[in-house]
Amino acid sequence: MDELQKNIDQIMNEQNNRGVPDFEGYSPNEMQYILYEIFEKNSPIQLLKLPELDYNKIPILNQIKYLLQLIEKKGELKLTNKGFLPTKVVSEIYNQKFIKDEMIEAGISKLYKETDSMSINLTRILSELSRVVKKRNNTLTLTQKGKVELNDNHKLLESIFTTFGKKFNWAYYDGYGDNLIGQLGLGFSLILLSKYGDEKRLDSFYSNKYFKAYPRLLDNIQPTKYYNTPQKLDNELS
């Protein structure tokens, strides 16, 4: 029986470590890391360190840095009664033009409060979730982690990226309800972009590959007039 079990274990190990075409050549074992342990030591995905000047090209990183610098300069930042950034700070951050809002720029909507700008709202949320700031008595202060990462672009970007992928609920903004599509496969999407992103492609190119890797996620799609039913999507992939 011991010899039989060894043979079974060997076969299972070989299968779990064999590349699968629908996984872009990655094995089931590797896909476990890609799904649940993105950027961890044994993951096929690693966030590479960039030349320092390249970090200046990442808008959300620089917007968060600006907020952290404001807090560092003031020592603390008092939030509104509802826990949002004060209007003066919202205006100051937006005026840096790290991330522009089309509706605000066109004069269709006005910027009065934090929630008028999705990117500024996200900036505060990610800062709190990534623990570079802490909130106590409705006041933000830098943590020790925040003080270190404020002067280390790579570490701060890694904190923001992993927090956005693993802790922040993407359904908060997308208007399509709470489902796993997109966020669950973040690691695989990054692989697809790294492999095929050197030229412009239709969104269907990536969605087809995504659902070939994760066909069960089609079960989470409810038919509406805005997008296809799971059956129609399934037919497109076959």
C-alpha positions in Angstrom: 0.0 0.0 0.0 2.9 2.4 0.8 4.3 1.9 -2.7 0.9 2.4 -4.3 0.4 5.6 -2.3 3.8 6.9 -3.3 2.9 6.3 -7.0 -0.4 8.1 -6.5 1.3 11.0 -4.8 3.9 11.2 -7.6 1.2 11.3 -10.3 -0.8 14.0 -8.4 2.3 16.0 -7.9 3.2 15.8 -11.6 -0.3 16.9 -12.6 -0.3 19.8 -10.2 3.0 21.0 -11.5 2.3 20.6 -15.2 1.7 23.7 -17.2 -1.9 24.2 -18.4 -2.6 26.0 -21.7 -5.7 27.8 -20.3 -3.5 29.0 -17.5 -1.0 30.5 -20.0 1.3 27.6 -19.2 1.2 28.0 -15.4 0.6 24.9 -13.3 -2.3 24.4 -10.9 0.1 24.9 -8.0 1.4 28.1 -9.4 -2.2 29.3 -10.0 -2.8 28.9 -6.3 -0.1 31.5 -5.5 -1.3 33.7 -8.4 -4.8 33.6 -6.9 -4.3 33.8 -3.2 -0.7 34.8 -2.5 0.1 37.4 -5.1 3.6 39.0 -4.6 4.5 36.5 -1.8 7.9 34.8 -1.9 6.9 31.7 -3.9 4.5 33.5 -6.2 5.4 33.6 -9.9 4.4 37.3 -9.7 6.8 39.8 -8.2 6.6 43.6 -8.1 9.9 44.7 -9.6 11.8 47.8 -8.4 11.6 50.7 -10.8 14.1 53.5 -11.6 13.2 56.3 -9.2 12.0 58.6 -11.9 9.4 56.1 -13.0 7.6 56.3 -9.7 6.8 60.0 -10.6 4.6 58.6 -13.4 2.2 56.7 -11.1 -0.6 59.1 -10.2 -2.3 57.3 -7.3 1.1 56.7 -5.7 2.0 60.4 -5.8 -1.4 61.5 -4.7 -1.2 59.3 -1.6 2.4 60.5 -1.0 1.1 64.1 -1.1 -1.5 63.3 1.6 1.1 61.6 3.7 3.4 64.6 3.4 0.5 66.9 4.4 0.0 64.8 7.5 3.7 64.7 8.3 3.9 68.5 7.9 0.9 69.1 10.2 1.7 66.3 12.6 -2.0 65.2 12.4 -5.0 65.8 10.2 -8.4 66.2 11.7 -11.2 64.6 9.7 -14.8 65.8 9.3 -17.5 64.4 11.7 -18.3 61.7 9.1 -14.6 60.7 8.8 -13.8 62.3 5.5 -10.9 64.7 4.6 -11.7 68.4 5.2 -12.8 70.4 2.2 -9.6 72.5 2.2 -7.4 69.4 2.0 -9.6 67.9 -0.7 -9.2 71.1 -2.8 -5.4 71.2 -2.2 -4.9 67.6 -3.2 -7.1 67.9 -6.3 -5.3 71.1 -7.4 -2.1 69.2 -7.7 -3.7 67.5 -10.7 -2.3 64.0 -10.0 -5.6 62.6 -11.2 -8.2 64.7 -13.0 -11.9 64.0 -12.9 -13.6 64.5 -16.3 -16.9 65.7 -14.8 -15.1 68.3 -12.6 -12.8 69.4 -15.3 -15.8 69.9 -17.7 -17.6 72.0 -15.0 -20.5 69.5 -14.9 -19.9 68.7 -11.3 -18.3 70.7 -8.5 -15.6 69.6 -6.0 -16.8 70.4 -2.4 -16.1 67.3 -0.4 -14.0 64.1 -0.5 -16.7 61.9 -2.0 -17.0 64.3 -5.0 -13.7 62.8 -6.3 -13.4 59.1 -6.5 -9.6 59.2 -6.6 -9.4 61.4 -3.5 -11.8 59.2 -1.6 -9.8 56.1 -2.7 -6.6 57.9 -1.6 -7.8 58.2 2.0 -9.3 54.7 2.1 -6.1 53.0 0.8 -3.9 55.1 3.2 -6.0 53.7 6.1 -6.3 50.1 4.8 -2.5 49.9 4.1 -1.8 51.2 7.6 0.5 53.9 6.6 -1.8 56.1 8.6 -3.9 55.4 11.7 -7.2 57.0 12.7 -7.8 57.8 16.3 -10.4 60.2 17.6 -11.3 61.0 14.0 -7.7 62.2 13.4 -5.1 60.8 11.0 -1.5 60.5 11.9 1.4 58.7 10.2 2.3 55.3 11.5 5.9 54.1 11.8 5.3 52.1 8.7 4.0 55.3 7.0 7.1 57.3 8.0 9.4 54.6 6.5 7.4 54.1 3.3 7.0 57.8 2.7 10.7 57.8 1.9 10.7 54.5 0.0 8.6 54.6 -3.3 8.9 50.9 -3.9 7.7 49.9 -0.5 4.8 52.4 -0.6 3.7 51.2 -4.1 3.8 47.6 -2.9 1.7 48.5 0.1 -0.8 50.4 -2.0 -0.9 47.7 -4.8 -1.4 44.7 -2.4 -4.0 46.6 -0.3 -6.0 47.6 -3.4 -5.9 44.0 -4.6 -6.6 42.2 -1.4 -8.3 44.5 1.1 -10.3 47.1 -0.8 -13.6 45.8 -2.3 -13.6 46.8 -6.0 -17.4 46.6 -6.0 -17.5 49.7 -3.9 -17.2 51.9 -7.1 -18.1 49.7 -10.1 -21.9 49.8 -9.7 -22.3 46.1 -10.7 -22.9 44.7 -7.2 -20.6 42.5 -5.1 -19.0 39.7 -7.1 -15.6 38.1 -7.4 -15.0 38.7 -11.1 -11.9 40.8 -11.8 -10.6 41.1 -8.3 -10.1 37.4 -7.7 -8.1 37.1 -10.8 -5.9 40.2 -10.3 -2.7 38.2 -10.5 -3.7 36.4 -13.7 -4.8 39.7 -15.2 -1.3 41.2 -14.4 0.2 38.1 -16.2 -1.9 38.7 -19.2 -1.0 42.4 -19.4 2.7 41.6 -18.9 2.5 39.0 -21.7 0.3 40.7 -24.2 0.2 44.4 -23.2 2.9 45.5 -25.6 0.2 46.3 -28.2 -3.4 47.6 -28.1 -6.0 44.8 -27.9 -9.8 44.6 -27.5 -11.1 44.0 -24.0 -12.7 40.8 -25.3 -9.2 39.4 -25.9 -8.4 39.6 -22.2 -11.9 38.6 -21.0 -11.8 35.4 -23.1 -8.5 34.4 -21.7 -9.7 35.3 -18.1 -12.8 33.2 -18.3 -11.0 30.3 -19.9 -8.8 30.2 -16.8 -11.8 30.8 -14.4 -14.9 29.4 -16.1 -16.7 29.0 -12.8 -16.9 32.8 -12.4 -19.4 32.9 -15.2 -21.9 31.4 -12.8 -21.7 34.7 -10.8 -23.0 36.8 -13.7 -26.6 37.7 -13.6 -28.2 38.7 -17.0 -29.1 42.3 -17.5 -29.6 44.5 -20.5 -26.1 45.9 -20.1 -24.1 42.7 -20.4 -24.5 39.1 -21.7 -25.8 36.1 -19.8 -23.4 33.4 -18.7 -24.6 31.2 -21.5 -23.8 33.8 -24.1 -20.4 34.5 -22.7 -19.8 30.7 -22.5 -20.7 30.4 -26.2 -18.3 33.2 -27.1 -15.5 31.3 -25.3 -16.1 27.9 -26.9 
